[in-house]
Amino acid sequence: MNRYTIILLPLVAVFLVSSSPFSFSQGVSVELVQAFPGLRFTRPVDFQSPRDGTSRLFVVEQAGKILVFPNNPDASTAKVFLDIQQRVNSRGNEEGLLGLAFHPRFAENKMFFVNYTASNPKRTVVSRFRVSGNDPDQADPASEEVIITIPQPYSNHNGGQIQFGPDGFLYIGMGDGGSGGDPQGHGQNRKTLLGAMLRIDVDRKASGLNYAVPPSNPYAGNAEGRREEIFAYGLRNPWRFSFDPVTGVLWCADVGQNKIEEIDIIEKGKNYGWNIMEGNSCYGNPGCDTTGLTPPIKEYTHTLGRSITGGYVYRGAAVPELNGAYIYADFVSGRLWSLRYENGKVTEDEQLLNTPFNISSFGVDENNELYILAFNGRIYRFKPTTTGVEGRSSLPAPSKPEISAVFPNPVAGGKGFEVVVRLKETETLRLELRDTLGRRLFRTPAREYHPGTHRTRIPASHLPRGTYFLTLSSGADASTRIVRMQ
């Protein structure tokens, strides 16, 4: 059987018919291209712009270097801005120099902040540095002022991202301390700084610290011993988070344990569930009490990837179709997605590309254009394409209509799934779903679609567990995919 053969089943009366017609909508067609072909980095983990009008870009290498170069696709050399490899412990896969944040008034005060892991004892260090007096491309390694240190019991789950919020405070994403399953219970312990999103004021000092606690923090001034630096908690490993520059919403991708990756909208004082929950599921205790826990807005299982990499809400101009969409990826599978969240619910979740890369991080420049960092040392950007390719940029559009993706598959009970179709030429298409007895559960009207990537969401809450056959028809050609409901 080739991929265009219809599975022949006995046709009987319709078992279930959709109450409303299904239709494909035009998806976003993009490819990845190297943003700076003349540059290559070693284990890049962060990408930042100082937004000081100089159009410079800074890339963090995990071993302990920050490099600077002009925002020019023809750039061929990157200068070493800061080298603190001797202070950084990067022996563990998740250890190293992990985050960089420029002060909101960097153009005036020349201050920036880094997040790194150190040894003897194991700890996270957040420090302030300054640029050297005469050379704007050279930081002064001797200017380090340690802002805060946080003990780390294990080598993994260090978080690492630091970002200034629209309120001017520094946010620090902290993992649960590592090992597996949060053995020391940090995620639900508000007397520790682990497993939490922290918020501090680095422009003031108070109580003998090199920072102050914002009085609006949820536990500021509490008498129960809860850490006042905590902004939100119940996180496992918030490797990457970001603020939408338009709405100010804080997006966080929290790396999962054995089954589920998740995306959270972080709000003050909320508990995001780890290790009571992994995503929307109870972790370790099927009858767990979810009272007071804030569920993720999006989750995916390890059939699609095994380590989520949080990105940014796209606010650039190069791909206007993506404006307002949150772009994220999976480090292990290389998949890239766009997600829209409006009025308290996900209204769109589309796989943009399935790349061969280990995507470690994202970044934006002064123009809010998005960049994608891969562990092959390259930096990529989106380029719109008219081919409708959904996958690696080197793949041609299929010569005949086909279902290029069904996700998630298998489908969790009570939930729907997405169908993605790529077209090289204008085609008249019809989609239908049948069960193993040949009963047609729904069929879309035949409609004409233009070249590109098209998608539709199938609400499948009415379908019982089992195997189904999804067929895309176009004239004499057809493409069939097996869909499993679990």
C-alpha positions in Angstrom: 0.0 0.0 0.0 1.5 3.4 -1.0 0.7 6.5 1.0 -1.8 7.8 -1.5 -4.0 4.7 -1.4 -7.4 4.9 0.2 -8.1 2.2 2.8 -11.2 0.4 1.5 -13.7 -0.3 4.2 -17.4 -1.2 4.0 -19.5 1.9 3.8 -22.4 1.9 6.2 -24.7 4.6 7.7 -23.0 7.6 9.3 -22.3 6.9 12.9 -21.4 10.4 14.0 -21.7 13.6 12.0 -20.1 16.8 13.0 -22.7 19.5 13.8 -20.5 22.1 12.1 -18.3 21.9 8.9 -14.6 21.6 9.3 -12.3 23.7 7.1 -8.6 24.2 6.7 -7.1 27.5 7.5 -4.0 29.0 6.0 -1.0 28.2 8.1 2.3 30.0 8.4 4.9 28.9 5.9 8.5 29.5 7.1 11.9 28.0 6.8 15.0 28.4 8.9 18.1 30.1 7.5 21.4 30.9 9.1 21.2 34.4 10.4 25.0 34.8 10.6 26.6 32.2 8.3 30.1 33.5 9.1 29.8 32.9 12.9 29.8 29.7 14.9 29.6 29.3 18.7 30.2 26.6 21.2 27.1 25.4 23.1 25.2 28.7 22.9 22.6 29.1 25.6 21.4 32.7 25.5 21.1 35.6 23.0 20.5 39.2 24.1 20.4 42.7 22.8 21.3 45.6 25.1 18.8 47.8 23.3 21.2 50.7 23.5 21.0 51.8 19.9 24.3 50.2 18.9 22.7 47.2 17.0 25.0 44.8 18.8 24.2 41.3 19.7 25.5 39.1 22.6 25.7 35.3 22.7 26.4 33.4 25.9 28.5 30.2 25.6 27.8 27.7 28.4 31.5 27.2 29.4 31.7 30.8 30.6 32.1 33.3 27.7 29.9 36.1 26.3 30.7 37.1 22.8 29.6 40.3 21.0 29.2 41.1 17.3 27.3 43.5 15.0 23.7 42.7 13.9 24.9 42.1 10.4 24.3 38.9 8.4 27.8 39.3 7.0 29.4 39.4 10.4 32.5 37.1 10.4 34.1 37.7 13.8 32.8 37.9 17.4 34.7 39.6 20.1 35.0 38.1 23.6 33.0 40.5 25.8 33.4 38.6 29.1 35.4 35.5 30.0 34.7 34.0 33.4 35.4 30.4 32.6 37.6 30.0 35.7 34.7 31.0 38.0 32.0 28.9 36.2 31.4 25.2 36.9 30.2 23.8 33.5 31.0 20.1 34.2 27.4 19.0 34.3 25.2 19.0 31.2 22.9 21.7 32.7 25.6 23.7 34.5 27.5 26.7 33.3 27.1 30.3 32.4 23.3 30.2 31.7 21.9 33.7 31.5 22.5 37.3 30.6 20.4 40.4 31.2 21.3 44.0 30.5 20.1 46.7 32.9 17.1 48.6 31.5 19.4 51.7 31.6 22.4 50.0 30.3 23.1 52.8 27.8 23.7 55.0 30.8 25.1 52.9 33.6 26.9 50.1 31.6 25.7 47.4 34.0 24.6 43.9 33.1 23.9 40.7 35.1 24.7 37.1 34.6 23.5 33.8 36.1 26.1 30.9 36.4 26.7 27.8 38.4 29.8 27.5 40.6 31.4 24.7 42.7 32.7 24.1 46.2 29.9 24.3 47.2 27.5 23.8 44.3 25.5 27.0 43.9 23.8 29.4 41.5 25.4 32.8 41.4 23.7 36.0 40.0 26.2 38.8 39.6 26.5 42.3 38.3 29.3 43.4 36.0 30.2 46.6 34.3 31.7 47.5 30.9 35.3 48.7 30.8 35.8 52.4 30.6 37.2 52.8 27.1 36.0 49.8 25.1 32.2 49.2 24.9 32.8 45.7 23.6 34.9 44.7 26.7 33.4 44.0 30.1 35.6 44.3 33.2 35.9 40.8 34.8 37.2 42.4 38.0 33.9 44.4 38.4 31.9 41.4 39.6 29.5 42.1 42.4 27.7 39.0 43.6 24.0 39.9 44.0 22.7 36.5 45.3 23.9 33.0 45.7 21.5 30.0 46.0 22.8 26.5 47.1 22.3 23.7 44.6 22.1 20.1 45.9 22.5 18.5 42.5 24.0 19.4 39.1 20.8 19.6 37.1 17.6 21.7 37.1 19.4 25.0 37.5 17.0 27.1 35.5 19.3 29.9 34.3 17.3 32.6 32.7 17.3 36.1 34.1 15.2 38.9 32.6 14.2 42.4 33.6 10.4 42.7 33.7 8.4 45.8 32.5 8.4 46.7 36.2 12.2 47.2 36.2 12.7 44.2 38.6 15.0 41.3 37.9 13.3 37.9 37.5 15.3 34.7 38.1 14.0 31.3 37.1 15.1 28.6 39.5 14.8 24.9 39.1 13.9 22.5 41.9 17.5 21.6 42.7 17.8 18.6 40.5 18.0 14.8 40.7 14.6 13.4 39.6 11.1 13.9 41.0 12.1 16.7 43.4 13.3 14.4 46.2 13.8 17.3 48.6 10.4 18.8 48.0 11.6 22.2 46.9 8.8 22.9 44.4 6.2 23.2 47.1 8.4 24.7 49.8 8.2 28.4 50.0 11.0 28.5 52.5 13.5 27.8 49.8 14.5 29.7 46.7 14.5 26.6 44.5 11.6 25.6 42.3 10.4 29.2 42.0 10.3 32.3 39.9 12.2 35.0 42.0 11.8 38.8 41.7 14.3 41.2 43.2 15.2 44.9 43.0 18.8 45.3 42.0 18.7 49.1 42.2 18.4 49.1 45.9 20.0 47.3 48.9 18.2 46.4 52.1 18.6 44.1 55.1 22.3 43.6 54.6 21.7 42.2 51.1 23.0 43.3 47.7 19.4 43.7 46.5 16.0 44.6 48.0 12.7 42.7 48.0 10.0 44.6 46.1 7.3 45.3 48.6 4.7 44.1 46.1 6.1 40.5 46.2 3.5 38.1 47.5 5.5 37.1 50.6 7.1 40.4 51.4 7.1 41.0 55.1 5.6 37.6 56.0 6.1 36.1 59.4 6.0 32.4 58.4 9.6 32.2 57.1 8.6 32.1 53.4 11.3 33.5 51.2 10.3 37.1 50.2 12.1 36.9 46.9 9.5 34.4 45.6 7.2 35.7 42.9 5.6 32.3 42.0 6.5 28.7 42.8 5.8 25.1 42.0 8.2 25.0 39.0 10.4 22.1 38.0 13.0 23.6 35.7 12.0 26.9 34.1 14.9 26.8 31.6 13.6 29.7 29.5 11.0 32.5 30.1 10.2 35.8 28.5 8.0 38.8 28.7 5.7 39.9 25.8 6.8 43.5 25.2 3.3 44.5 24.2 1.1 42.9 26.9 3.8 42.4 29.6 2.6 38.8 30.1 5.3 36.5 31.5 5.6 33.2 29.5 7.5 30.3 31.0 8.4 26.9 29.6 8.8 24.4 32.4 10.8 21.3 31.5 9.0 18.1 32.5 10.0 14.9 34.2 9.2 11.6 32.4 6.0 12.4 30.5 4.9 15.9 30.0 6.4 19.3 29.0 4.4 22.5 29.8 4.0 26.2 29.2 2.8 28.4 32.0 1.6 32.0 32.2 3.4 33.2 35.4 1.4 35.4 37.7 2.2 36.7 41.2 1.8 34.3 44.0 0.5 31.4 42.0 1.5 27.7 42.5 2.2 25.9 39.3 2.0 22.4 40.8 5.3 20.7 40.8 5.8 18.0 42.2 2.2 17.4 42.9 1.5 17.7 39.2 3.4 17.1 36.0 1.5 19.2 33.5 -2.2 18.5 34.0 -1.5 15.0 35.5 -0.9 13.9 39.0 2.7 13.0 39.6 3.3 9.9 41.7 -0.1 10.0 43.3 -3.2 9.3 41.1 -5.5 10.9 43.6 -3.6 14.1 44.2 -5.2 17.2 45.6 -5.1 19.9 43.0 -6.7 22.6 45.1 -5.0 25.9 44.6 -2.8 24.8 41.7 -2.5 26.7 38.5 -2.5 24.4 35.4 -0.4 25.0 32.4 -2.0 26.7 29.3 -0.3 24.1 27.1 1.3 20.7 27.5 2.7 18.0 25.2 3.8 14.5 25.8 7.1 12.8 25.1 5.8 11.5 21.9 6.6 15.0 20.5 9.7 15.9 22.5 11.4 15.5 25.8 12.7 18.9 26.8 10.8 22.1 26.1 12.7 25.3 25.2 10.8 28.4 25.9 10.9 31.3 23.4 9.2 34.7 22.8 6.0 36.2 21.7 6.9 37.3 18.1 6.6 41.1 17.6 8.9 41.5 14.6 8.1 42.4 11.0 9.8 39.7 9.0 6.9 37.2 9.4 3.8 39.3 10.0 1.6 36.1 10.1 3.4 35.2 13.4 2.8 38.5 15.1 1.4 37.9 18.6 2.2 34.1 18.5 4.4 32.5 21.2 7.2 30.6 19.5 8.7 27.6 21.4 10.6 24.4 20.6 11.8 21.1 22.0 15.5 20.6 22.5 15.4 16.8 21.9 13.0 16.5 18.9 13.9 19.8 17.2 10.3 20.7 16.7 9.2 24.4 16.5 5.7 25.6 17.3 3.7 28.7 17.4 0.9 29.2 20.0 -1.7 31.9 20.5 -3.4 32.4 23.9 -6.4 34.7 24.0 -9.1 35.3 26.6 -7.8 32.5 28.9 -7.5 29.8 26.3 -5.2 28.5 23.5 -6.7 29.5 20.2 -4.0 28.2 18.0 -1.1 25.7 18.3 0.7 24.9 15.1 3.9 23.0 14.4 5.9 25.3 12.2 9.0 23.1 11.5 10.5 19.8 12.4 14.2 20.5 12.4 17.3 18.3 12.9 18.6 20.7 15.6 19.0 20.7 19.3 17.3 24.1 19.9 18.8 25.4 23.2 17.4 29.0 23.3 15.9 31.9 21.6 16.6 35.6 21.5 15.3 38.9 20.0 17.1 42.0 18.7 16.3 45.7 19.0 13.6 45.3 16.3 12.0 42.3 18.1 13.1 39.9 15.3 13.5 36.4 16.6 16.6 34.2 16.6 16.9 30.5 17.3 20.0 29.0 18.9 21.1 25.5 18.2 23.8 23.3 19.8 25.5 22.9 16.4 26.8 26.4 17.1 24.6 28.2 14.6 22.0 30.9 15.0 19.0 30.8 12.8 16.1 33.1 11.9 12.7 32.6 10.2 12.3 33.3 6.5 8.9 33.3 4.9 8.5 30.8 2.1 5.9 30.4 -0.6 6.4 26.6 -0.9 4.3 25.7 2.0 7.0 23.4 3.4 6.3 22.2 6.9 9.5 20.6 8.1 13.2 21.0 7.2 13.7 23.9 4.8 15.6 21.7 2.4 12.5 19.5 1.7 10.4 20.2 -1.4 6.6 20.5 -1.2 5.0 17.1 -1.9 4.0 16.5 -5.5 0.6 15.3 -4.4 -1.7 16.4 -1.5 -0.9 14.6 1.7 -1.4 14.8 5.4 2.0 16.0 6.6 1.3 15.9 10.3 -1.3 14.8 12.9 -0.5 15.9 16.4 -0.7 14.8 19.1 -1.0 11.2 18.0 -2.1 9.3 20.1 -4.7 11.7 21.2 -5.5 12.0 24.9 -9.1 11.2 25.7 -11.5 14.1 25.6 -9.2 16.3 23.5 -8.8 17.1 19.8 -5.9 17.0 17.4 -4.4 19.1 14.6 -4.1 18.1 11.0 -1.5 19.8 8.8 -1.6 19.6 5.0 1.1 20.9 2.6 0.2 21.8 -1.0 2.5 22.6 -4.0 -0.4 23.5 -6.2 -4.0 24.6 -5.9 -6.2 21.6 -5.0 -9.8 20.8 -4.1 -9.7 18.8 -0.8 -12.0 16.8 1.4 -11.1 15.3 4.8 -13.0 12.4 6.4 -12.6 10.2 9.5 -13.8 6.6 9.7 -13.6 4.0 12.4 -12.3 0.4 12.0 -15.8 -0.7 10.9 -15.8 1.7 8.1 -18.3 4.1 9.6 -17.8 7.6 8.5 -17.7 9.9 11.6 -17.4 13.2 9.7 -16.5 14.6 6.3 -15.6 18.1 5.4 -17.1 19.9 2.3 -14.9 19.8 -0.8 -13.1 23.1 -1.0 -10.3 24.7 -3.1 -7.0 25.5 -1.3 -4.0 27.4 -2.5 -0.3 26.4 -2.3 1.1 26.6 1.2 0.6 25.0 4.6 -3.0 24.5 5.8 -4.2 23.3 9.2 -7.5 22.4 10.9 -8.3 21.3 14.4 -10.5 18.3 14.9 -12.5 18.3 18.2 -12.6 14.7 19.2 -14.1 14.7 22.6 -17.0 12.5 21.4 -14.7 9.7 20.2 -14.1 6.7 22.3 -10.7 5.0 22.7 -9.6 3.1 19.6 -8.1 3.4 16.1 -9.4 5.6 13.4 -8.5 6.3 9.7 -8.1 9.9 8.6 -8.2 10.4 4.8 -7.4 13.4 2.7 -8.9 13.2 -0.8 -8.2 15.2 -3.9 -9.6 13.9 -7.1 -8.2 10.5 -7.7 -5.5 10.9 -5.0 -5.8 10.3 -1.3 -3.5 10.2 1.8 -4.5 8.3 4.9 -3.1 8.5 8.4 -4.0 6.3 11.4 -5.1 8.2 14.5 -5.3 6.6 17.9 -7.5 7.8 20.7 -6.3 6.8 24.2 
